[in-house]
Amino acid sequence: MEWVMMSDRLPMLRWMQGTGNRFAIADQADLQDRDPSELARLLAAHPHRPDGLLVLAPDATTSDVAMRIFNSDGSEARMCGNGLRCVVYDQVRRGLVGAGPARIRVGDHVLEGRVQSVSGQEALVCTTMPVPTIVRTEGLLQVELGNMHVIVMHDQLPSEESWRYQVGKLHEQGLNDVNLHAVQILSEDTIAMSSWERGVGPTLACASGATAAVSGLASMNRIHDSVLVKQPGGELRVHWQGDGAQPTNSGMVGDLDEDEQGPSGNNMRQRHCEQT
């Protein structure tokens, strides 16, 4: 597809990435009557190779804006931590939020985010996430965080080929409508993670998954409550606040330039989120 010729047929889009996750962002008003699911499927073939489409609309409740998430296969997701941080930065630099934290509605959840620092075209953004529901079963750790995550522990992260094979086996067991994560504990304050996201496939990072993994493992006292999560797209700092509280994550976001593969997330110091 010749995207230069297609550009006049697309709505106005803003391209961003968060710790390796790539997104197209559109305002609902610019979509008019266009089906966002169909647009997300179309954009999957774009040279930027977005993992999803984020659609923003005014919110009549207590938040600044409502965000909907459409995966590259057109299905709608219930949560996206990297997309959430991108939207916080997008709203702040467009001057659409006032003093204090940005408040973003995602489904039934109103989540808060702050831009902690800016370096060039990138920013370090911290957001709250929904209160996790943690279920421990034999061999698996399941964490609901707006969307469902299944954590598979490994002594050593599997190769890309091995992880793909494991994902296929998990799908055969009926776990094909959840996000899957292979996790290795490197130390009490550092884990490594590879993700396979529902509706997308393998991704460079998953912030809701990282938050789910840290929340589940910290609740079992296997790691500390503030943990650095290493993913192929970069690093996230996740802070588990305890049972019944909203965890937070902080990581890099920025504009998606030509041939951009996503930020490393390693050049700006990750730190605790300020209380919002």
Sequence and secondary structure as in RCSB ss.txt:
>XXXX:A:sequence
MEWVMMSDRLPMLRWMQGTGNRFAIADQADLQDRDPSELARLLAAHPHRPDGLLVLAPDATTSDVAMRIFNSDGS
EARMCGNGLRCVVYDQVRRGLVGAGPARIRVGDHVLEGRVQSVSGQEALVCTTMPVPTIVRTEGLLQVELGNMHV
IVMHDQLPSEESWRYQVGKLHEQGLNDVNLHAVQILSEDTIAMSSWERGVGPTLACASGATAAVSGLASMNRIHD
SVLVKQPGGELRVHWQGDGAQPTNSGMVGDLDEDEQGPSGNNMRQRHCEQT
>XXXX:A:secstr
  HHHHGGGS   EEEEETTEEEEEEEHHHHTT  HHHHHHHHTTSTT  SEEEEEE  SSSSSEEEEEEETTS 
EES  HHHHHHHHHHHHHTT S SS EEEEETTEEEEEEEEEEETTEEEEEEE    EEEEETTEEEEESSSEEE
EEE SS   HHHHHHHHHHHHHTT  SSEEEEEEEEETTEEEEEEEETTTEEES  HHHHHHHHHHHHHTTSS S
EEEEEETTEEEEEE   TTS  EEEEEEEE  TT     S SS        
